[in-house]
Amino acid sequence: MSTSDDGDPIAPEDLDARLRALGADLAVPPVPPPDDVARAVRARLEEDWAREERAPRRAAWRPSPRVAAAAVAVLMAVLLGATPQGRAAVVSVLRFAGVEIHVGGAGPLPTGVASPLPGERRVTLEEARRTARFPVAVPSALGEPADVRLADGGRVVTLLWPGVRLDEFDGTLGVVWRKELGEPWPEQESAVGGWWIRQPHGVSYVPSGGGEPREERVAGPTLIWQHRLVGLRLEGPDRAEAVRIALSVR
């Protein structure tokens, strides 16, 4: 049984009356319509969902951009390699010492007479050394060149001997030569830290002022390497002789 503030017992009928009177005196806010309640609840839920999306998720794994790009590259390689047309379109690119080599998808070899490099002219070895943008080296295994050419404002120096061509150029700033190869891939030549291209291939020159590569000629087997900051491409000798010549550059 309930009691009053004085501790006296309160009869059930009196308790009911007092509770009704108390309810009448309480200031209770009006109950909002159901539609308003639904909108308020939805707004709160959307706010909570947005907060969860912004928060870091430890359990979820997302690949890094590098991993995602690699996955796309692998997928494209698989898709392209699934058909003969796709395999013909796959081209690998190797850039080394100022030379950009495209392996795969090569068309027919260039035909016609080889065109000279931009501004190419015959000079003496001394003039080439004074004008070139890099130190010109002469392989001791070959001795003095029979002919010397300077091109593109001193960007390229070409040394010529009977059956041998050596192009020297700055191998650090950008692409100077572009080569188009079919299979196989160039072979690494560890003796000089370079690459050996054993098959004939199209070679073009990339002008220093930009623009599309200029198709020049068909090149024979070529050794590409770098001596200090100078890029070199040696054309004419077989591999063993080319390596011997390259090792004599000081």
Order of alpha helices (4+ residues) and beta strands (2+ residues): alpha-alpha-alpha-alpha-beta-beta-beta-alpha-beta-beta-beta-beta-beta-beta-beta-beta-beta-beta-alpha
